Amino acid sequence: MIRFKKDAFADERNDDLKEVGVTRQRSDAQGHVTGRTTFYDDHKVPGMLHLRPVRSPHHHARIRSIDTTEAERMPGVVRILRAGDVPRNIYTVLELIGIGPADEPALAFDKVRYKGEPIVAVIADTMETATIAASKVRIDYDPLPAVFDVEEAMAPGAPLINEYHGNNWYSYDGKDHQPVRMGDVERGFADADHVIEERYQMSPIEHAPTETQGSIAVPDTDGRITVYTNTQGLFFSLDVTALILQVPSNKLHFIGGTVGGGFGGKVDSLVEPLSILGAMLTGKPVRYLLTREEEMQAGPPRGAERIYIKDGVMNDGRIVARKMRIYVDAGAYSRLTPYGAVKAAAHCPGPYTIPNVLCEARCVYTNRTPGTAMRGFGVTASDFALEIQMDKLARLVGMDPMEFRILNAYRDGDMKAHGKRTSGAALIECVQAASEMANWPIGEKYKAMSSRQGGGWSPSDPPAPPPQQPSAGQPARPAVSSRYASIFGGRN
């Protein structure tokens, strides 16, 4: 049920809504419920070959030798792909927006960095033949120490996972973290009535789509390749594939748009480059789909995240300092995680006006399966940690959690820790509306507060007059800026 609370921001809103709040039938609904929707694997192309990869059984190992002799002798085997067959074997998907370095092989050749990493791809006339032939490929490994914990990966002496970075972390302009800073966080802790620090952990999460990742590449008579795929980012995957195969993007014709579940997990272009390369080298259609086991083991999850939050809070509920340390587990390769860590940093310190902030977000490499996007990745974990922390702080100072959020929420004009002024703030009104709908009682003064009033705080504001001396047995309140004090009703 949708309810509109129209008394908030009435002068900023056009109520002549034609879509919001109106029930519309999805354009693909009838096809889905009647079974007539065409998915990529519904395309049955004559003469289609099948590709099966040989994957690493180790989390971290050096490859000493690869022997494909027995597999090549099997009847029905058409071609075996190795790293040397890939025109640009080392890549990273963020190169499309100018972010490097390239750090991931399409097919591993010198070492493997996660369990399930592909090394060899067998192409045969049937899936059964390709699977049996793949089992006959002999690879000699020299196992290496593996690391699965982000803080252990950053510790001195940890095994080096990704040599393309030289460290087990992504470098942000020469730093091992993406920083966000405002004010003096240590001074804020010293002035606070209470200081608490908590640790939050999110594990990797598998998207578990009903339809696993896959594609079918079909050579055309004009030299182009038509690709039926279930990628979530059609043109993104096209450009990544063109980069890896070093072909003009207009030589690739991607057809998709119908995805049997994705949630962010089908943007890494894991299947298209190899199926297309197979089609280019054999001159025949090539189908490559992940089994359910492969989807769970080698398909990218949302990366694990560990977050430490240290807060300084006053007895009257004002948060005066917040320090966050965020570790985002990229797994063995970057993929989208450097961007996800920046998103996590950008969300610091949450939608709250806090005068002293220090945030450090790190993208860390481990021997886990590389992570990827999933439903607001970066921000999702930060929100999880921040809002649990807000509940703990409210209990610590004996305040209602709704009122505590209203008290500390951004107002229009407040300076954010990133150096941007707040505009269009609405957290106060959202909390008020949620309280009303949930029959959660909040005090009248909190009902009267507004995101439009009391804002404009900035770190450059002049300091407030010294606080009054406390009465016996009462803790002193630190002086805060005059604007910051006005946000909280003029209290020092």
N, C-alpha and C positions, 0 to 999 in steps of 0.2 A: 504494500500500500504506500502510495506517495502522498505526503501532505506538504503543502506550501505554507511557510510562515512569511506572510507578505508584509508584515509591519516593519521588517528590517530592510533597510536600503531601498525603500519604495521609490525614492527620487532617482535612484541609479539604475532602476530595472524597468525593462519593457515587459509588461504582462501579456502582451499580445503573442502568446506562445502557440506555435502551430505543431511542434513536434514533442517538446518536453512535456511529459505527463500524458501523452496521447499514445494509446496502444496501436502499434503498427505491426503487421505481419512481416517477419524476416523474408528477404527476397529468396533465400535458399531453403526456407522451411519446408515447402511442399516436396522438393526433391529429396530432402533428408528423410522425411517421415514415410515417403513412398518407396524409398530405395532406388530412385532414379538418378540421384546425384552421381556424377562421374568423378572418381578419384584417379590419381595418377596411375595406380596399378591396374585400373580397369582397361588400359590401353594394351591390347594384345597385338604385338607387331610380328609379322612373319619373319622367321629366321633369327629370332632374338636369342642372344647369348646371355649368360649369367655370370656375375662376378662375386667371388667370395674372398675376403681378406684373410691373411694369416696374421694373428694378433699376438702380442707379447704376453707370456704368462707371468712376467716379472714386473714389479713396480719400478725398478731401476736396474739397468744392466747394460753393459757394453756388448755390442754385437761383434762377435769374433769372425763368424762366417755364415754365409747363406748358401744352401745347396738346393736347387730346384730341379735337379736332374730327374729324379724319380717322378715328380709331378709332371714334368714336361713330356714324359714317355707315355702317359696315360691316354688312351683313345678318348677323343672328345675334347681334350684340352686344346684351346686355340691360341692363347697368349698368356704369358705371365708378366705382370708389371712389377718393376722395381724402382727404387728411387731415381736411378739414372734415366728412366723413361719420362720422368716428369720435367717439363721444360724449366719451370721455376719451382723447385721442390720446397724451398724455405720461404715462408710467407707469414703474415699475420693479417687477420681480417680488418684491423683498424688502419692498415696502410691506405685504405680507400679514403680516409679523412686525414691522411698525413701523419698518423701516429705509428711509430715503430719502437724498437727495431723488429724486423722479421725474425721470428723465433721458433717457428713450428714447421716440421717437415710434413708434406702430404703423405709420404711413406718414409718411415724411419730407416736409417742406413748405418749410423755410427753407434748410436745407443738408443735405448728406449727409456722413457721417463714416467710412464704410467702403465698400469696393467690394462691390457686391451688395446694398446697403441698399434696401428696397422703397420706392417713391414713389407709384405708382399701381397699382390692381388692376383688371384687365379681367375681366368676367363675361360669358360667351357660351354659346351652346347646344352647342358642341363644343369640345374641347381645341384642335383645329387653328384654329378661328376665333378663340378667345381668344388664342392664341399670335401669329397674324398681326396681330390688332388691337393687341396690346401693342407690336409692332414699329413701329406707325404713330403711337404717342404721341411727340410732339416735346417734349423738355425742353432748355432752354438753361441751360448751367452756366457758372459762373465758377470755374475750378479754383483751389484754395488749396494752400499748402504742406502736405505731409503728413509725419508722423513715425511711425516704426515701431519705434523703440528706446526702452525704458523710461527709461534714464538720459538720453537726449537729450530725451525728453518732459518730464523734470523740470528740465532746464537752464534758466537764465534766458534769456528771449527765444524760447523754443520756441513754435510755433504753438499757440493755445488750441483744444483739440479739442472739449471738451464744456462749453458755456457754462452748463449747469445746475449745474456744480460751481464754476466760476470759476477752477479750477486744473486741472492735468492729473493730479490725484491725488484719492483719496477721503479725506475728513477724518474722522479718528478723534478725537472730542472736541477739535477744533481743531488737532490734530497731523496731519502728513503721513504718519504711520506708526502702527502698533499696537505699543506698546513692551512689552518684558519685561525687567525689570532685577533683579539681585540682586548684592550685594557691590560690589567696586570692580574693574572689569575692567582698567583701566589699571595699577593696582597689581599685579594678577595677572600681566600681561604683563611688568612690570618685574622681578618675582621669578622668572619662569620660566627654565628652562635653555634652552629653545628656543621660538621664536615663528615660526609659519608662517601665511600667508594664501593661500587658494586661491579661484578663481572657478569656478562651475558654471553651466551653461546648459541649460535644457530648452526645446525648440522647441514651438510649438503642435502638437497631435496631433488629427487628425480621427478621430472614432469609426468612420466608414465602416460604418454598419449595412447589412445586406442590404436591408432595407426602409427607404426614405426617409421623412421626416416627412410626415404627411398627416392630413386629417380630412374627414368628410362631415357637413354640417349639414342637418337635415331639419325643416322646420316641422311642428308637430303641430296638430291641430284645437283644442286647448285653450289655444293661445297659447304653449305651451312649444316649445323647440327640442331635438330629440334629436340628439346628436353622436356619431358613430362616429369614434374617434380612436385613435392609437397612442402617445399620451403615456405617459411613464413614471410621471407623478404625476397620477393622474386628478383627485383633489379639488383639488390644487394648481393645475392648469391650469384647472379649473372656476372657482375663485375669482379667478384672474388675469383670465380672460376676463370674468367678471361685473364686475370693477373697470373694465376698459377700456370695456366696452359699457354700463356703468351700468345693469345690470339685476339684479333679485334673483337670487341663485344658485339658488333653487328653480324658476326659469324655464328652467334649463338641465339637460338630462338627458344626462350623459356616459356612454357605453358603451365600455369598452376592456378593458385588462388583458392582451391578447395583443399583444406587441410583437416585431416582427421584427428584433431587435437594437437596443440603446439605449446601454448602458454609461454613462449620465449625459447623453447628448446630446439626449434627448427630454423635457427638463423645462422648457424655456424658453417654451412655449406660443406658438410662432411662427405656427402655421397656424390654430388654432381661432378666435381673435378675428375674422379676416377672413372665414373661411368662414361663421361664424355671422352676422356683420354682413350679408354678401351674402344669406343666407337670409332675414334679417329685412326687408331692403329690397326683395327681389324676390318674396318669398312662395313661393319654390321651393327645392328642395334644391340645395346648392352643394358641390362637391368641390374641394379644394385640396390638392395634393400637390407636394412638391419634386421636381424632376428630379435626376438624379445630379449634374449640374453644379452645381445650386443647393445641394444638400446639401454638396458639397465647398467651394463658395465662400462661401455665406451661412449654412450650418448652423454652429452654434457648436462650436468645438474646445475641448479643454483648453487654457487659456491658457498662454503661454510664461512661464517663471520663470527669474530670474537670482539666484543666491545667492552671497554672499561669506562665507566662514568664516575667521576669524582665531583661532588657538588658541595658548595658552601651555601647555607641557607640561614636566614634570620628567624628568630622566634615568631615574628609576625608574618612569615610566609614568603618573604622576598628571597628569590634565588639571586645571590650576588656573585657567584663564580661557578663556572662549569668547565671541566677538563675531560676530553674524550680521547681515548686511544682506540682506533678501529683497525682491525686486521681482517682483510678480505682474502680468503684462500682462492688463488687463481687456479690451483692445480699446477700441472706441469708447464702450461703455456698461457700466454696473455689472453688470447681471444678478446672478450669484451670487458674483462675484469679491471684493467686500468681505468676505464670509463666508469665502471660501477663504483670503484673506490672514490673517484671524484664526486660522484653523486652522493655518496655517503657523507663526504666532507661538506658538500654544499648544504646538506640538511642540518648540520650543526648550527646552533645548539637546540634544534627543534623550533617550533613557532612561538618562542618565548623571549621576552626582552631581558637579557642578562648582561650586566655591564662588563664582566670579565670572562673571556672565553679563550680556550686553547683547545684546538682539535687537530689531531694528526691521524690521517687515514692512510693505511698501507696496503698495497697490492703485493701479496707474498706468494712465492712459488714453492709448491710441495710436490710430492709424488702421487697426488690424487688425480683423478680424472679431471681434465680442464673444465672449469665452470663456464657458465654463460648467463644469458638473460633469463629472468623469470619474474613476471608480474611486479614491476617496479623495483627490481634488484638494486641494492645499494640503499635506497630509501627505506625499503620494507624492514630490513633488519634494524636500521637506526631507529625507526618508529617503535618497533617492538621493544627495544632497550629503553628508549627515552620515556615512553609512556608508563612502563613498569616502574622506572625510576621516579617519575612524578608521583605515582601512587605511594611509593615508599616515603618520599619526602613529605607528602601531605600527612601521612600517619605520624611521621617523626615530630612534626610541629603541632599535631592535633587539629588539623584543618580538614574540612570536607574536601575530597579530591576534585570535585567540580569547581568549587569556589577557589581552590588553590590554582587551578589552571586559568580561570578567569583573571585572577589577581596578577599572574605573571605573563599573560598573553600579549603578543604584539598588538600595539595600537598603530594606526596610520601615522606615518611620519617618524616612527622609531628607526634608529640606525641598526641594521643587522650586522652581525659579526663579519660579513663579507664586504662591508662597506657600501651596501645598497640601502636606500630608504624603503621602509615598508609602505606599501600602498594596497588598497583593496583587502585589508585584513578583515577577517570575519570569524575568527575562532571564538571570540566571546559570544557572538550571536548564535553560533552553532552549539556551543555548550549550553547556553540558555534554552535553546529550542529542544535539545536532547533531554535536558533535565525536565522540561515541561511534559514532553511526550512520555517519559519514563516515570512520571510522578515522583521525581527525585527532588525533595525540597532544598532550595538554596535561599540564602538571606536576601532581603529586599535590596540591600546596597549592591549586591552582585547582580541582581536582576536589572538594576538601573545602569550598570556599567555598559560602555559602548566602545567598539573598536575605533570610533571616530573621535573619541574624547580622551585627553590626557596623553596623547602621543607626542612625538617629536624629540624624544630623548636622543642624545648624541654623546659619545665619549669626550667631545671637546667642550661640553657644557661646563661652566664654572662650578667649582665645588660648593656644596651647600654650607651654611653656617655650621659650626661645631654643634654636635648634639648636646641636649641638656644632660647635666650630670644625673646618673641614675640614682633612684632612691636605694636605701640599704637593701642588700640582697638581690637587687635586680641587675642583670648584665647591661653593660654599656652598648649603645647602638653606634656603629661606625657612621661617619659622615658619608653621604652619597651626593651625586650631582643634583642640582636643584631640579632639573628636568626629570631625572629618574625618580626623585622623591615625589614629584607631582603625579607621576603615573600611579603611584600607590597612595593617593589621597594625601600627599604632603607629609607622610610619616618619615621620620629619620630612624 
